[in-house]
Amino acid sequence: MSFRKMQQRVRSALVAGLLSGVIASANAADKALLDVLMENGAITQEQYDGLMEKETLAAEDIFFAPQAGETQTDEYIDTAVADAVAAKIEEEFPVKASHGSSGFRLETSDGKFQTNLQWRAQVRATSPYRSDPRSLSNFADEGRSNFEARRLRMKIGGHGFQPWLKYYFEVDLQPSRNMDDGSSSSSTRVIDYRIDVAKWGWGGFRVGQWKIDHNRERVDSSGRQQFVERSIVNRTFTIDRQLGVQIRGRAFNGTRADMRYYAGVFNGEGRSVNNADKNLMYTGRLQWNFMGRDLAWRQTDIDFTEKPTGSLAFAGMTTEGPCTRWSSSGCGNLDGYTSPAAAAGNQFKIAQWVQELAFKYRGFSFQQEYHRKNVIDRVEGTENDMSGLYIQSGYFFHNLYEGFPTPLELAVRYAYVEEPNRADRSVNNERKEYTLGLNWFFSSHNNKVTLDYSHLTIDDGLVGINDSDDRVRLQWDVSF
C-alpha cells in the first residue's frame, strides 16, 4: 500500500470519528447528512440506498469510497470534513455571529439573547462657521475654517431573556472642544441608556435616559440626517436627553386611524443629572400614520418607499427648573437667560409644543415642524414667547433620469427662529437659514458623504440691523 493511500485511509478514519457526533441520531438528520455526502461524492448511490434502509446510523457505516470508475481524491474528504464540522457547529454552538445594518451581532441559538455592537465616526470640515451664528457679532468675526471629529460613538443594543425585553447604550467617545475649554468637556460620556418592555404592540414602557420622543428632527439620529447638521430650530426647541419613564405604543395598526402615542415623566434637568426638587418634566406625543403605515425615525428615502407613507404629529412639554434649553451636554440656558448654575431654584417655567408632518414615497422625502415655546422668568418677572419652523425635502433624481447617479440625493431646507434678543429680551431677533445639500450614499446611511451650503441671516430687533453670510460644510459619516 502506498503512503498516499494510507494517508487517505487515516484521514477517512478521522472523518468518521468527527462524524460520529453528528450522526448520532437517524430520521431527518440522517437523510440530510447522507444527502450532503452523496452530493459531494463521498458515498456511492448504492451506499446511500443501503444506509437509508437502516433505522439508525453508526459512524462506521459511513466511509469514503470512490464512485464506480473514479478515484477518491483529497477534495472529497476535505469537503466532507468541512460540511460535517460546519453542520456540527451550527447545530451545537450556543452563539451565532453575523453583521448587518446595526453592526456586529452576537445571538444565542435559542434567540433569547442578542447584542449588536456598532462603531460610528463623523468627521467634518466647515467654513467659516462651526455652528449657527446667533448674533451680529458672530457675523462680524472673520470666522474660521475647521476640521472636526464631530461624533465618535459606540452603540450597544439588543435584547435579553425575551425578544421583547430590549436594551440600548450609546457612548460618546471624544466630543470636540474649544481651546479655552477644560479637558473634562471632551471626556468620554454615556449619553443613552434605556430598557424597553415591548411585549405588546399596543403598549409598553421605557425607562432610562434617551432623546425624548418629542420631535422628529431631534429624535432622528445625527447619522440619519439629510444635511450635515440639524436646522437652526434645534438649539432653541429641543428637549434632548432626559432621565425618566415613558409609556408608548401603537393603536389601530394598519388602518386609517393608525397612530403612535407617547407619555412620559422625567427629571427635567437634562443628561445624567439628578432632580434637585419635586418638580418634574411632563411630555406627550400623538402621531397619526394617516396612510396606515408607520414612518421610521430617519431622514431621506434611501429605502425607496414603495407605498406613500406619512405621519402628522403633535407633542408638548412642560417643566419648572433652572434650565431654559437642553442639549447632548445637558441642562443649559438660552441667550440672555441666567445660567443653570446661577439660577434661583425653579426660576423658569417652560411650556412648549410642536406640530410635525413627514412623508416619503419612491425616493422623495418631506418633513416639517412648527414650534412654540413660552418661558416665564419668576425672578425677573418676565414672560417671553419663541417660535420656529423648518421645511425640508429631498429626492433621488435617478428615478426620473437614468443618467443621474443612483446614490446621489439632492435636498433643500428653509428654517427660521424668532427668539428674544440676548441683550434685551423685550425685543426679538429673527434668524433664517436657506440650505442646499448633496448626499452620496455608499451603503445607505452607514457610509455616506454630505456636502451642504447655507445662507444664514439675522435681523437684530434691538438695533434694527440685518446681516447675512454663507457657510459650507463637508462631512463623511461611517458606521461599522
Order of alpha helices (4+ residues) and beta strands (2+ residues): alpha-alpha-alpha-alpha-beta-beta-beta-alpha-beta-beta-beta-beta-alpha-alpha-beta-beta-beta-beta-beta-beta-beta-beta-beta-beta-beta-beta-beta
